[in-house]
Amino acid sequence: MWNIQDQTVEGSETGTSFRHALHCIKNGLRLHDTIVYCKEGVTFPDSNRYHPAFEYMFVFSNGAPKHFNGIKDWRNKYAGTPVHGTRREVDGALTRPSRMGEAVPTLGLRRNWWVLSNVPGTDAGGHPAPMPFRMASDHILTWTAPGEIVADPFMGSGTTGAAAIKAGRKFVGIEVEASYFDIACRRIENAARQERLFA
């Protein structure tokens, strides 16, 4: 998963997120999923454009993803009513849903826009752009299985590492800024310590 915030420079948006996505595709990765991270809070609003309250989360894969453990927390509007209707196939034919007549469940698959709090936790150590814990955690739970390795080449203050440990995954991280690396190590060690308490 690749998340980046576009900047505004000299009155124009940079489009960096799109450029990164196209670069990855050009170099052989598949853009498997695009998810919009909707921020609960708005920072640094401009007076001449709508408040910037979202970022892209691009999910790249080398071939088909190995796992998809979709999070089901979307409240279905028609929960409890029978599944009905038709579906149009590629050839134009109409078919009935395979679950025709079954009750619509209360919770369905999450949509591709995630509303997440962007208020940094007190343990991020003053990092200027800490990733929301739920962003890391929910992607780890979605795209990996317990015991697998999660890698973060831009570890920052260690949010991904702490989320990986809490989700029962192994973690490898890289960070060039020594002060953030120290914060990340402390946060990941604390997450591991808490997991051992509950084991």
N, C-alpha and C positions, 0 to 999 in steps of 0.2 A: 504494500500500500504506500502510495506517495502522496503526501499532503503538502501544499505550499500556498502561501498567501500572496496574491498579486499586489504589487505596490502601485502607488500613483506617483509619477515623476513628471515634473513640469506640466502638471495638469492633465496628463493622460495615463491610463492604466497600462502597465507593462505587458500584460498577457503572458507572463512567465510560466504560469501553470500550463497554458496551452502549448507553449513551445517545448516544455519538458515532456508533455504527453506525446507530442508528435515526434520528438527526438527518440523516445523509447520505442515507438512503433517503427520508425525508420531503421532502428538498430535491431529489429527482430523480436521484440516483446509484443505480446498481445494485450490490448486494452480490454480486459475482461469485464470490468464494471466501473462505472463512474457514479460516485455518491457525493451528494452535496452536504457539507457540514454547515448546518444552520446554527449560528451562535446565539446564545440567549442574551448576551450583552453586546453593545456596539461600542467600539473604541475609535477614537480619532475621526469623527464624522466630518465630512466636507459640507460646505454650504451650497455647493452648486451641483450635487448629485445625490441620489438616494443613499442612505446610510449603508456602508459596507458591512453586511452581517452574514456572509457566507464564504466558504472556501471549498475547493474541490478536493476530493479524495479519490485518486485514481488507483484501481487495483490492476496491476500488471501480472501477466503469467507467461511462463515459457512453456507453451503447450496448454493443455486443459488444466485448471486448478485441481489439485489432489483432493481437496476437501471443500465442502460448502455446508456449514452447520448454521443455516439461516436462523436469525433471531426472530422469534414470533412474539412481538409485543404490540402489534397494530390492532386496535380495537375495531373489529368488524362491525360495520353499520347494521348489517342484516343478520347478526348472530342469532342462532336458534331457528331461523327460517330455512326451508328446504332449498338446496342448490337447484337452480333452474336456468333456462336459457339455452343458447346455442353458441358455438364457436366457429369462426370461419377459418378453414384450413388454407394452406398455401395455394392449392389448386382451385380455391373458390368454394368448395363444398362446405356445407354447414354440418357440424357434428354436435352431439350432445355431450356435456361434461361427464367424465368418468364417474364422478361422485353425485350424479343426478339423484335428487330426492333426499340425500343425506343432509343433516342439519349443518348450517354454516357455523364453524367454531367461533367462540368468543374472541380468541386472539388469532390473528393471521400473520403472515410474513411481513416484516418491517418494510417500509417503502425505501426508495433510494435517496431520501433526504433525512438526515439524522439531526434532531435538535439536541445539542449538547451544551452544557455549561462551559463557558470559556473563562470562568473565574479561576485564576491559578491557586493551587493549594499552597499552604504555608511551607511545605517541605521542598518546593521547587528551587529554593536557594537563590531567588532573584534572577533566574534565567529570564531573558526578555521575551521569549515566545514558548512557554511550556505547552506541550501537547495535553489536551484534556485526557484524564485517566481513562474515561469511558471510551474515548476514540480508540486508544491503544487496546484496551481490554476487549471491546466488542469486535474489532478486526481480528485479534488473536483467536478469540473463541469461534469466529466465523470461518477462518481460512486455515486453521491448524488443528491438530489432534493432540491430546495429552502426551507428553514425553518428547514431542518434536522440538526442533531448535528454531527460535525466533532470532533474527539478526536485525540490528539497527546500525547502519553505517554512520548515522549522524545522531548519536545517542543523547546529546544535550544533557539535561538533568536526570535522565534515567527513567522517565515515565514508562517507556516501552518495556524496559527490563523488569521494573517492579510489577507491571501488569502481567508479563510472561510468567514470572515466578508464581504469582498468585493464581494463575490459570493452570499451573502444573506443567509448564513448558520449560525447556532449557533456554538459555539466553547468551548471545554473543553481541557485544556492542563496541563501537569505535567512537571516540571523541577526541578532537585535537586540542580543545581548550582545557588545560589542566584543572582549573577551578571547577568547571562543570563536571569533568570526569570524577573528581573527588566527591561532589554532591551525588552524582549518579551511583557511585560505588556505595555510598552510605545508604541511599534510598533502596537499592537492590538488596543490600545486606539486611536492612530492616524488614523488607518484604519476605526474605527467606527465613528470618528469625520468626516472624509471625506465622508463617506456614508451618514451621517445625512445632510451634506451640499447639497448633490444631491437628497435627498429624497423629 
